[in-house]
Amino acid sequence: MLKFDDIIARAQDRKGGEQALNALLPQSPLRDDLKHIGDDRVLAEMTKRVFCAGFVWKVIEAKWPAFEEAFLGFNPDSLVFQPNEFWDGLLGDQRIVRNAAKIFSVRENAIFVKEIADEQGSFGQFLAAWPSSDQIGLMALLNKRGNRLGGNSGQLLLRHLGWDAFVLSTDVVACLRQAGLDIAPAVKSKGDLAKVQAQFNAWAEETGLPYCHLSKICAFSVGENYSQNPEHFD
């Protein structure tokens, strides 16, 4: 496998040097910050990731204040007790994107968030206790117990909540493959996911960098060399 220092050097060369690359990286995530995230903000971010999937995310962002109103501020304790009439009414609510499957996913994810909060004290405390060295385990749980939170949506959810996550964008997978990891171009199998986790764990131990930095640097080292840092590339 390629040493991560070589990947860093390639990313620096593409982005204009060490300082230029570092300026593109997010702040290192702090696990204690996760403990203070409200369950309503977790559910709100889940909903945003679900509605953005396969849709123009700028439209969702523009409508987001109306989403907050329509879904009662994403308070899980309130939403889990809403009758069917409430959810049926949202199907015709022009303030939001009227996708039935995604609307009803909010109800299912409200139940999921409340269950985890009841078990762990809060969803944020649950996330704070889960190690980045087992992201694929957390992704599997999100996929199993949540609704529409598998794949890219689950990874982006973790990243936006401030959990130290890698994101398997096309560029990140290309970086891993170029570095010598034997995985498919689209990482979906349990075997490939385990290989990816093991490689990120090895790079984290090698460099001391957070996983989100490893992932970003990978993305910057290959593919189209965008002058800015479009979020959807990693």
N, C-alpha and C positions, 0 to 999 in steps of 0.2 A: 504493500500500500504506500501511496505517496505521503510523505511527511506533510503535516499541515503548514509548516513554515513555507513550503513550496507553493501551496495554494494561496497563502497570504501574500507572498511575493507577486504572484500572478495578478491577484486582485488589486494590489497597490499599483502595479504597472498600468493596469487598465483604468484605474480611477484617478491617477495623477499623483501618486505618492502616499506615504504613510499617513500624513495628517489628513489628506483628502479622504482616504478610506475611513479613517477613524471618525470623521465628521458625519459619515453616512450611517454609522452604527447607532442603535438605540442605547439608552442608558441601561446599565446592568440591572436586571430585575432583583428586587428585594423580597424575600419570602415573607417577612413580617408585614409588608404592605398588603399581601393577599388576605391576611387575617381580618383586615378592616373593610374588605369589600362587602357591601350589603347584598343580601340575597336578591333584592330587586334589581341591582345592577348586573348580577350574574345572569338572571333571566332576561334582562334587556339585551345583553350582549349575545346570548344564545339566539334570541329572536332576530337580532340584526344579522348574525351570520347565516341563519336559515333563510331569511328573505333575500339576502344579497347573493346567495348561491344561484348561479345561472341567470342572474338578473343584473341590470345596470345599477351598480351600487350607488351612484350619485343620485338616482331617483329615490332610493330608500333613505339616504341621508337627508334629502330635501324634505321628505315627508315625516322624518323621525319625530318631531314634536307632536304630530297628530297620532303617531303610533303610541307615544307615551300616554296620551289622553285616552285613546281607544282601549288600551290594555291596562287601564287603572294604575298607571305608574309601575307596572310589572311587579306588583306586590304578590308573591306566591300565595300568601295566606288568604288574600282576597280572591284571587283568580280560581283557586281550586274549589271554591264553594259556589262559583257562578253557575246558574242553571243553563240548560241547553239553549234556552231562548237568547241568552246573552251572546253565546258563540254564534248561533245562527244569525243574529242581528249583524255581526261583524262581516258576514259574507256580502252584505249590501252596503257596507260603510265606505263611502267614497273617499274618506280621509286616508285610508290605507290601501295597500296593494291587496286586492281581493282574490287571493289564492287559497282555496279551501284547505288543502293539505297543510299549507304552512300556517294558516290561522289556527287550525286545530292542534298543530304541533306545540303552540304556546301553552295550551292547556296541559298537554302531556309533560312538557318540560317544567311547568310550574309544579306539577306533582313530583317530578324527579328532584328538583331543587329543594322542595320542602322535605322530602324523605331524607336526602343527604344532610340537610340542616338539622333535622330532628336526631339523626344518628351522630353527627360530628360537632354540633354546636352552631355551625354555619357552613355554607358551601365554601367560603373563603378559607376557613380553617382546614377544611378537608383538602383543598388544593395546596395549602401551605405545607401540609404534612406529606404530600406525595412527591417522591424524589424525581428529578429530571432524568435520572439514569433508568427510569422505567416509564418513559412517555408512552410507549406502545401499550403498556398495561392500562394506563389512564385513558388512552384513546379507545381501547376495547370497552372499557366501562362506559364511556360517554356514548358509544355506539349501541351498547346493549340496553342501558337503562334510560338514556335520553331518546329524543325523537329527532331524526334528521341531523344528528350530530356526528356522523361518521366522516371519514376521509378528510378532505381539505377543510370542511366547515369546523370540525372538531379541533384541528390544528390551529386554525386562525382564531377560534374562540380562546384557546389557551394563550396564544400570543397577545391578543387584545386585552385579556384580563390581567396580563403582567406575569403570567407563569412562564418560566424559562423553557421555551419550546423551540424545537426545530420545525420548519415547514417544508414539506416535500413538494416544492414547486418543480416545474420542469427543469429549471436551471440547477437547482440543488441536486436533483437526481442525476442530471448530466455530470455535475461535478463529482459526485460519488462514483459514478461509473468510470469517469476518466481517471480517478484516483486509484482504480483497480478493484473496486467492489463489484462482485458478481451478482448483480440484481437486474431485474427487468426494467425496461424504459418507463413503465408505469408500475410503481410499487404498491402492490395490493395483497400479496400472499403473506401469511404469517411468517414464513421463512425469510422472505425479503425484508419484512419489517424488523425482524429480529437482527438481521445482518446490519441494517441501517442503525438501529439502536446501539449495537455493539461498537460500530465504527464511531459514532458520535461520542460514546462513552470513552473510547480510546483517545480520540482527539481532545476531549475535555481534560483527560488526565495528562495528556502530552503538553497542552498549552496553558491550562488553568483558565481558559476563556469560558464564559457562559454559553450555553447551547444556542441561544438566539444569535450571538455573535458568530459562532461557528457556521450556523445556517446562512446568515446574511453574507458572510465572506465567501462561502461556497457559491452563492448566487451571483455575486459580483465577479467571480473569477472565470465565468464561462458565458456563452450565449451572446445575445445582442448587448452591446455596451451602451446602455442608456445613460444620458447625462444626469438625469435625476434618479430618485429612488422610488419608483412606483411600487406601492404597497403590494400589489398582487403578484409581483415576481418573487416575493418571499414574505 
